[in-house]
Amino acid sequence: MKIFIVGSTGMLGSECRKVLSGDHEVFCPERKEVNIANWDVVIESLTEVSPDVILNCVGFTDMEASEKEDFDVRKINVEGPRNLAQASARFGCKMVHISCGHIFDGQKPIPQPYFEDDPPNPMSAYGKSKLESETAVRGNSPNYIIVRSMCLYGLTGKNLIKSILAKALARRSKVLQVPKDQFGAPTWSYRLALQLKELVENNGRGTYHATASGCCSRFQFVEHVLNRLEIKTPVEPCRLKDLKQTVDYPANCLLENRLAKKQGVDVMVDWKEDLDRFLEASGDELIKEARKR
């Protein structure tokens, strides 16, 4: 298959590029070459390739900035996916779009997860933009896959592991406060790329959840990372509201991969298994990067 990946230099996009290029003809234009919010640019780029699949890994993911920069958020998270979905209809190809669990309000009791057909109720500007992006894809592409994931980490781009390491290594003598009442299943971007490959190759259709199995609090996740990397910075559990953030973050970030399991295409594994593999392979590089900050 010819697969056209937009956002191929980001955390997930770079993994998709590696995972898919082994068995497929992958096209990865530079970000400056394809502005997905520009319809003419999108059509011109796709005309040159005539792909079988469009994979959209582009997203405005800064939640706090999303509360203030509505214009940029809508351009990237709503208008861009709409253009790609309309283009997929024109070229008769499949549209694959990445969404997230922030379309839910996170109020379900732990450890009850959210299913693909649960009613959305986003609490943040970012969550609302991702819900709109899903609506744009469903309304414009007759052949689409929407994949919701959460708590992503990887070697490229920003994520919680990199953030916590930077703080821990910069403030060794101080205590890090991390919420004990926010729960999810940390998911390796490489594993999510494998799941996307499975869905594409098995002609998946519709909306899927794709996160690691299992469940942990953010505090448990951070404590596990620091212990595995032998970083002695003390960590203290707190409540989500104690952080006094400007964004309403959901307390329950658990998603159930029900549709993928039903179809026999779920490739996700326990969060600790993948996290340990990632830290074993990339821990030294992550620490080195964090010390440069």
VMD Tcl script that draws the C-alpha trace (Angstrom):
set ca {
  {0.00 0.00 0.00}
  {0.95 3.62 -0.50}
  {0.66 5.38 2.86}
  {0.87 9.17 3.11}
  {1.86 10.24 6.64}
  {1.45 13.82 7.78}
  {3.24 14.65 11.01}
  {5.95 12.04 10.42}
  {8.55 13.84 12.56}
  {6.48 13.86 15.77}
  {6.41 11.28 18.55}
  {3.83 9.00 16.96}
  {4.48 9.90 13.33}
  {8.16 8.99 13.52}
  {7.27 5.56 14.95}
  {4.65 5.03 12.24}
  {7.22 5.87 9.61}
  {9.56 3.16 10.92}
  {6.86 0.53 11.51}
  {5.02 0.96 8.20}
  {7.97 1.46 5.86}
  {9.03 -2.18 6.14}
  {5.98 -3.54 4.31}
  {4.52 -0.50 2.56}
  {5.48 2.41 0.35}
  {5.52 5.32 2.80}
  {5.49 9.01 1.85}
  {6.49 11.46 4.57}
  {6.50 15.09 3.42}
  {8.20 17.70 5.54}
  {5.89 19.79 7.73}
  {6.67 22.93 5.75}
  {5.68 21.16 2.54}
  {2.16 20.19 3.62}
  {0.06 22.63 5.60}
  {-3.02 20.48 6.22}
  {-5.12 23.58 6.92}
  {-4.56 24.66 3.30}
  {-6.91 22.77 0.96}
  {-4.98 23.52 -2.23}
  {-1.69 22.32 -0.72}
  {-3.33 19.11 0.53}
  {-4.82 18.30 -2.89}
  {-1.59 19.12 -4.72}
  {0.45 16.87 -2.41}
  {-1.96 13.95 -2.64}
  {-2.28 14.23 -6.40}
  {1.45 13.59 -6.71}
  {1.25 10.44 -4.56}
  {-2.28 9.06 -5.09}
  {-2.13 7.11 -1.78}
  {-4.19 4.19 -0.54}
  {-4.10 5.52 3.03}
  {-3.79 8.98 4.57}
  {-2.45 8.82 8.14}
  {-2.86 12.02 10.13}
  {-0.42 12.29 13.04}
  {-0.56 16.10 13.18}
  {-2.08 17.73 16.23}
  {-1.99 20.81 18.44}
  {-1.47 19.01 21.76}
  {-0.50 21.76 24.22}
  {-3.57 21.73 26.46}
  {-2.84 24.94 28.32}
  {-2.04 26.84 25.14}
  {-5.25 25.48 23.61}
  {-7.25 27.52 26.12}
  {-5.78 30.74 24.69}
  {-4.95 30.03 21.04}
  {-8.29 29.05 19.57}
  {-7.35 30.08 16.02}
  {-4.28 27.81 15.83}
  {-6.07 24.96 17.58}
  {-8.95 25.00 15.11}
  {-6.65 25.31 12.10}
  {-4.60 22.26 13.09}
  {-7.07 20.08 15.02}
  {-10.28 20.70 13.07}
  {-9.77 22.30 9.66}
  {-6.73 20.14 8.86}
  {-8.46 16.80 9.54}
  {-11.53 18.01 7.63}
  {-9.39 18.79 4.58}
  {-7.69 15.41 4.76}
  {-11.02 13.61 5.17}
  {-12.53 15.42 2.17}
  {-9.38 14.64 0.20}
  {-9.63 10.94 1.13}
  {-13.16 10.93 -0.29}
  {-11.97 12.58 -3.50}
  {-9.07 10.13 -3.97}
  {-11.02 7.08 -2.81}
  {-8.55 6.18 -0.07}
  {-8.73 5.38 3.63}
  {-8.40 8.16 6.21}
  {-6.71 7.31 9.54}
  {-7.01 9.97 12.23}
  {-5.58 10.08 15.77}
  {-7.81 11.33 18.56}
  {-7.72 10.96 22.34}
  {-9.65 10.30 25.54}
  {-9.93 14.00 26.34}
  {-13.25 13.94 24.51}
  {-14.61 12.37 27.74}
  {-15.05 14.14 31.08}
  {-13.12 11.57 33.13}
  {-15.87 11.27 35.74}
  {-16.40 7.51 35.55}
  {-15.46 5.72 38.79}
  {-12.01 4.13 38.72}
  {-11.27 1.53 37.34}
  {-14.22 1.69 34.91}
  {-12.87 2.52 31.44}
  {-14.46 4.51 28.63}
  {-15.74 2.55 25.63}
  {-15.83 3.67 22.00}
  {-19.56 4.39 22.10}
  {-19.69 6.24 25.44}
  {-21.15 9.76 25.11}
  {-18.44 12.43 24.84}
  {-18.29 15.41 27.18}
  {-14.98 17.26 26.78}
  {-13.95 19.56 29.63}
  {-11.15 21.49 27.90}
  {-10.66 23.47 24.71}
  {-8.25 20.79 23.55}
  {-10.78 18.02 24.18}
  {-13.48 19.96 22.34}
  {-11.19 20.44 19.34}
  {-10.45 16.69 19.20}
  {-14.16 15.89 19.35}
  {-14.76 18.32 16.49}
  {-11.95 16.67 14.54}
  {-13.69 13.30 14.87}
  {-16.96 14.81 13.66}
  {-15.13 16.35 10.70}
  {-13.59 13.01 9.72}
  {-16.82 11.02 10.07}
  {-18.77 13.59 8.13}
  {-16.39 13.81 5.18}
  {-14.69 10.43 4.67}
  {-16.68 7.31 3.75}
  {-13.73 5.09 4.69}
  {-12.08 6.12 7.95}
  {-10.38 4.85 11.07}
  {-10.37 7.03 14.17}
  {-8.04 5.85 16.93}
  {-8.25 7.31 20.42}
  {-5.28 6.86 22.71}
  {-4.02 8.44 25.93}
  {-0.92 9.00 28.05}
  {1.51 8.58 25.16}
  {5.26 8.54 25.67}
  {8.20 8.02 23.34}
  {11.69 9.15 22.43}
  {10.61 12.00 20.15}
  {8.59 15.05 21.16}
  {7.20 16.17 24.51}
  {5.69 13.77 27.05}
  {5.33 13.15 30.78}
  {8.51 11.05 31.08}
  {10.66 13.80 29.59}
  {8.95 16.46 31.70}
  {9.36 14.59 34.96}
  {13.00 13.69 34.25}
  {13.84 17.31 33.54}
  {12.29 18.36 36.85}
  {13.82 15.50 38.82}
  {17.34 16.09 37.54}
  {17.12 19.85 37.95}
  {15.79 19.68 41.52}
  {17.38 16.60 43.09}
  {17.10 17.94 46.64}
  {13.41 18.83 46.40}
  {10.24 16.75 46.43}
  {8.21 16.30 43.25}
  {4.45 16.46 43.73}
  {2.52 14.11 41.44}
  {-1.25 13.42 41.47}
  {-2.39 10.14 43.00}
  {-5.99 10.58 41.83}
  {-5.50 10.66 38.05}
  {-5.49 7.23 36.40}
  {-4.65 5.90 32.97}
  {-2.66 3.30 31.05}
  {0.63 4.83 29.80}
  {1.08 3.86 26.17}
  {4.31 3.59 24.15}
  {4.09 5.42 20.83}
  {5.87 2.49 19.15}
  {3.17 0.09 20.34}
  {0.46 2.43 19.08}
  {2.19 2.51 15.67}
  {2.05 -1.30 15.63}
  {-1.67 -1.13 16.41}
  {-2.27 1.33 13.58}
  {-0.42 -1.00 11.19}
  {-2.65 -3.89 12.31}
  {-5.83 -1.88 11.77}
  {-4.78 -0.62 8.34}
  {-3.68 -4.05 7.10}
  {-6.90 -5.67 8.34}
  {-9.12 -3.03 6.71}
  {-10.36 -1.63 10.00}
  {-13.28 0.80 9.90}
  {-14.81 3.03 12.52}
  {-13.67 4.30 15.91}
  {-11.19 2.36 18.03}
  {-9.57 2.77 21.42}
  {-5.89 1.83 21.64}
  {-4.08 2.11 24.96}
  {-1.91 -0.24 26.98}
  {-3.69 -2.71 29.23}
  {-3.71 -2.31 33.00}
  {-4.12 0.80 35.10}
  {-2.00 3.07 37.28}
  {-2.11 6.50 38.85}
  {0.15 9.22 37.53}
  {2.03 8.98 40.84}
  {2.61 5.23 40.38}
  {3.79 5.83 36.81}
  {6.30 8.52 37.78}
  {7.54 6.51 40.77}
  {8.08 3.48 38.49}
  {10.04 5.53 35.93}
  {12.35 7.08 38.53}
  {12.95 3.76 40.26}
  {13.79 1.99 37.00}
  {16.23 4.74 36.04}
  {17.68 4.83 39.58}
  {16.93 8.51 40.09}
  {16.63 9.25 43.80}
  {14.51 12.40 43.68}
  {11.70 11.96 46.25}
  {8.13 11.90 44.94}
  {5.15 12.95 47.02}
  {1.53 12.07 46.13}
  {-0.91 14.97 45.87}
  {-4.38 15.59 44.46}
  {-4.98 16.77 40.91}
  {-6.61 19.97 42.13}
  {-3.59 20.77 44.32}
  {-1.55 21.50 41.19}
  {-3.78 24.52 40.47}
  {-3.59 24.07 36.71}
  {-5.43 26.30 34.26}
  {-6.94 23.31 32.43}
  {-9.48 20.75 33.61}
  {-7.61 17.45 33.24}
  {-9.76 14.29 33.42}
  {-9.19 12.12 36.50}
  {-10.12 8.92 34.66}
  {-8.11 8.52 31.44}
  {-8.81 4.81 31.02}
  {-9.94 3.58 27.61}
  {-11.06 0.04 26.81}
  {-9.91 -1.40 23.46}
  {-13.23 -3.17 23.04}
  {-13.63 -3.02 19.26}
  {-10.06 -4.10 18.48}
  {-10.40 -7.02 20.90}
  {-13.74 -8.01 19.39}
  {-12.19 -8.03 15.91}
  {-9.11 -9.93 17.07}
  {-6.67 -7.17 16.12}
  {-5.66 -5.78 19.53}
  {-1.86 -5.83 19.88}
  {-1.54 -3.74 23.05}
  {0.20 -5.16 26.14}
  {0.46 -4.29 29.84}
  {1.74 -0.76 30.50}
  {4.62 -1.94 32.73}
  {5.87 -4.42 30.13}
  {6.21 -1.81 27.42}
  {7.45 0.91 29.77}
  {10.26 -1.30 31.03}
  {11.27 -2.17 27.46}
  {11.28 1.51 26.52}
  {13.31 2.58 29.55}
  {15.80 -0.26 29.04}
  {16.37 0.79 25.44}
  {16.19 4.57 25.80}
  {16.74 5.45 29.47}
  {20.32 6.67 29.07}
  {19.38 8.85 26.12}
  {16.40 10.31 28.01}
  {18.57 11.17 31.02}
  {21.21 12.75 28.81}
  {18.56 14.88 27.07}
  {16.99 15.92 30.39}
  {20.33 17.08 31.78}
  {20.77 19.44 28.82}
  {17.60 21.34 29.67}
}
mol new
graphics top color blue
foreach p $ca { graphics top sphere $p radius 0.5 }
foreach p [lrange $ca 0 end-1] q [lrange $ca 1 end] { graphics top cylinder $p $q radius 0.2 }
display resetview
